[in-house]
Amino acid sequence: MSAGHDEAENLFAEAMGKVRRMPEPDKVPAKKRPPRARDVTGLRSRAAVVVPETATAALQETDQPWWLVADGVSRERLKRLTGGRPPVSRTFDLHGMTRDAALDALVEGFSMAISEGARALCVIHGRGLHSPDGNPVLKQAVYHWLREGPFAGHVLAAVPQPGSGGGACLVLLRRTGS
């Protein structure tokens, strides 16, 4: 070992020499962090958090279950979305999360996606087959959040992802002025 390494160890030992274990009653238990959505499309960027706009067009439920569409979005546009145009930029898998943890993950994920100029996202919420009373807790929470949550002004449409059996939705985002 080098002399510099020994000197660093001695400095560390000297600095830590006055550290003592805290008495049990003074300890503060660490809070368990909720799990994050797994972004399966690649590494997350360190983009700044986007402050959401005020909703400019309210999403409306349609005659088809689990479809949310803003005024002015054509059926042709929805058909292109379900056909993969624009391509999905990010996919968020919320399986195994509590309702609150999933919604927190959506806030973080949508903020990053919008700051990057994403146009289409996929949110895997599951079908709710293991939910109490058969109610799809995450699915209902996700659609409610898309319609009335902090990023509702960015969402143009949300439709079930083809082939997912109702366990995932495609979200079309409003173009951002970059």
N, C-alpha and C positions, 0 to 999 in steps of 0.2 A: 504494500500500500504506500501511497505517496504521503509526504509530510502534510500537504494541503488537505488530504482526506482526514488524517488524524486531527488536524487543527479544527476542521469543521465538526468532527464528532465531539471534540472537547467543548467547543462553543455551544453545540446543541445540548450536551449534558449539563453545562453550566446554566444555560437558559432554562432548562426544564427542571433543574434541581429544586426550585421553589414551588413547583406544582404539586398540589396535594389532592387526593381524592375527595370529592364533595360528600358531605354527610347525606345519607339517604333522603331525609325529609326535604332537602334543598334541591333535589334533582327534578328537572322538568322532563316528563316523558316526550319522546320524539313523536311527532304526528306522522302517521302513515300516509304517504302520498297516494292519491288515486292513480290507477294505471292510465297510461296514455294510449290514444288510438294508435294502432300500428299503421304507419304510412308505408304501404307496400310498394310504392312506386319509386322509391329511392331515398336518398338522404334529405333530411329537412334543411331548409336554408335558414339563415339567421336574419331573415327579413324583418323589418320593423312592423310592429303591430298596426293594422289598418283600423282606423276609427270608422265604424260603419255609418253609411249614409242613412238618412231618414227614409223610410219606405216611400217609394214614389208610385208604385203600382202594387196594390194588394193582390196576393195570390188567392185564387178562388178554387174551391174544390169543383171537380167536373162530374159529369154523369158516370165516369169510370172510377171505380174505387182506387184510392191511393194515388190520384193524379192531382197535382196542384199546378195551376197555370195562371200567369199574369195576363191582364188584358193586352191584346195586340199580338200575342204569340200564336202563330198559326198552327194548324194541325200538321202541315207540311214540315214546319220547323221541329215539331215534336217527333215526327217520323224520322227526320234526319238525326235527331239526338239519339233515339233508340237504335238507329243504324250505325252509330259510332262517329257521327260528325257533329260537332268537333270531337276529336279523340279525348278520352278521359285523361286528365293531367295528374290527378291524385286519387288514391283509393284509401278510404278510412274504414278499418275493420273494428267495430265496436263490440264484438262478441265478448262476453264475460265481464262486461263493465256494468256498474250500477247506472241508473238513469242519470244521476247528477254527474258522475265521472264522465259518462259519454257526452253529455251536453258541454261540459268543460273542455273536453277534447275537441269537440266540433268548433267551439269558439276559437281555440288556438289554431286548429287546422284550416278553418275558413279564412282566418286573418292572414295566414301565410299564403294560402292559395290566391286570395284576392290581390295581395301585394305583388305577387308574381304574375298577375294577369291571366290566371287560369280561366277557362271558359266552361269546362265540364268536369264534374267530380263524381265519384261513386262513393256512396255511403252504405256499408254493409251493416245492417242492423239486426238481421236474423228475422225469422218468421214468427217467433214467439211461441214455439212449440213447447218449450219448457217453462213458460211463464205461468204464474198462478192463475187459475180460472181460465186458462187458454187465451188470455188477453195479451197481445204482443206489446209489452211495456215499452221496449226501446223503439220499436217501429212507430208507435203512437207518439212517443216523445220527440222523435226525430222529425216527423211530419209537422207536429205542432210548432217545434222550434223553427223549422224552415218557413212556416207561414207567419209566425208572430214573434220570432226571436230577434236578437240584435242585428242579424245580417239579412233579415227579410227583404230589405230594400235592394240587396244585391242578387236575389234569387228571381229568375224569370220562370223557371219551371222545375218540377220534381216529378219524375215518373218511375214506375218500377223498372228495374233493369231486366231486359229480356233474358230468359234462361235462369234467372235467380230464384224462381218459384215464389217471388214476393219477399225475398229476404234481403234485397238490396235496392237502392234507388239511384237513378242518375239525376244529377242536379245541373241545370243550365244556369250559369251566372251571367249577369249583366256585364257588358264591356266596360272596362274602366278607362278613364281618360289618362293615358300615360304620356 
